[in-house]
Amino acid sequence: MASTSKSLGAVLRRIYGFTRPYRGKLLLALGSAMLASLLWLTVPLGLRELLDAVFEAGNRSLLNTIALALLGIFLLQAVFGFTGSYILEWIGERMVTDLRKTLYAQLHRLGLTFFSNQRLGEITSRLTNDVGSVRSAATSSLSEALTQSISLMGSLGLMVALNWRLSAVIFVTVPFVTIATRYFGEKIKRLSREVQDRLADTTSIAEESLSAIRVVKSFAREPFETGRYQNSAEILFETARKRALLSNIFWSSIGFSFLLLMVMIFWFGGTEVLAGRLTTGDLVAFIFYAFNIARSVGGMSRLYTTFNTAAGASERIFELLDTTPEILDAPDASPMPPIKGEITFENAAFAYEEARTIIHPLNLHIQSGEIIALVGPSGAGKTTLMNLIPRFYDVTKGRICIDGIDIRTVTQQSLRAQIGLVPQDIHLFGSTIRENIRYGRLDASDTEIEEAARSANAHDFIMATPEGYDTQIGEKGVKLSGGQRQRIAIARALLKDPAVLLLDEATSALDSESEAIVQDALDRLMQNRTSIVIAHRLSTVRNAHRIVVMEEGRIAESGRHDELMARNGLYASLQRMQHTGTSPDSDMANVSSWP
């Protein structure tokens, strides 16, 4: 994904755009925080009165009044401070939650092309690490930014009111602070973005390695994977170190400038007191406000770093939010009516890129309830052709119709809800067997789930597990064998009861015994529904109503098994290669896969 650096203000405005639904609460919080800060600004004035009007004049009555007034101020300041801080924290957490939900929903809107071009760890990092970085700027930082700003401006105004000549010293540091902030701020933001990128790299390496731990161990590559992760972690550390160095130079420079300012105030203020142009109470109040300014500027400097860090993470988040899904519903798309199962490819073609055509213009008509077997060499376009039916990709030329309706004129959700897919690489979720089967139809009863499992030849092995249907199967179903995972997937598809069924090499990775059991379940699944099968198993091909042979994105020939053998074309050639084991790239020719 391309990186486009935006101004800090533009990024923060977009972040806080997520607070619009909570505008009333935000105004209440900001008002409370403002009152708390304003009340705190009155404390130095009370101290000035103590020194000038109470201690010098010996006025005990005024001492009691001022003490009670200060107590009341502190109590109100605590109440308003709590109210403002808590509500802002609530809004910040709510905003980050909304951002997470929006980002996750956007990820599910994006098509397969996007995910094929991205590392899963990179996407996960944006959803977790980047959103976490935004959280710090979206919660307490907003409250602190407001209170520090009020403290800064209020202190400056009161200092000018106390002694404008002494206040002039404050403005000596303004050009330095402004230049330092602009110089360091952009560099910190750039490094913060780089830290998030390196963190995503490290996350990706860990996720890839751990998800393939069986492969790693089988090749004894633990030292290699450990070294790869350690190298990435060291690069992350070095980038984070540079950011920390710049941030601390920035903070230290700001801190030193205000310590220097305090020395100047002590000297010039003391001179004014000795000259009789300033009272001791005024000087104490002035110094109190100067400390307020130093604290506020120091806090805002740290906040500036925090905001730049959040801006770097936010840019990565907004890149995802701004990514346009390649598959979109038409503005006037309507729900797909109940599908009968007639499928027509009309001069349909597909290319991932202009110079890389995968499916050349072809015509294919499939009757409702017909079983079609797609065969051909690897890379012939079989899986791509299948993926065009549920609109995982859109044709780049021509059209695909189901029951005479162009599938691009209906909503994706209503279309895919009536299509079932059983791929070779089955993905099960890390929950129970029951919940994995119920994924096919979320409102299914336990009885319906068990009926689907029986039809998929899965009930017996399920009941042999420790907890039956409530057995936890581990991430991606690792506690089950390949054949068991396939039968769970078939049960899930049976429960969905799709009008159109797509089977992509659903038994190729199984041994002969498991394959026979799964194939029996598949035969039951294909009954009375339009089925398109990419298969290596000879009996499946033989039993198909029609075999479509593909080569280099084109339909080379089609017909029943006996017809194609009699033609002595590509299909017959693939069959002979299969039996002799001479074809290096045909799905049908993989000797180890055939019974």
PyMOL commands that set and color helices and strands:
alter all, ss='L'
color gray80, all
select helices_A, chain A and resi 8-41+43-55+60-109+112-116+120-138+140-162+164-167+170-172+174-211+213-218+222-274+280-321+382-388+407-409+412-416+433-438+446-455+459-463+468-470+475-477+482-496+512-526+538-543+561-567+570-580+591-593
alter helices_A, ss='H'
color red, helices_A
select strands_A, chain A and resi 343-353+356-366+371-375+397-402+405-406+419-422+500-504+530-534+546-551+554-559
alter strands_A, ss='S'
color yellow, strands_A
deselect
rebuild
show_as cartoon
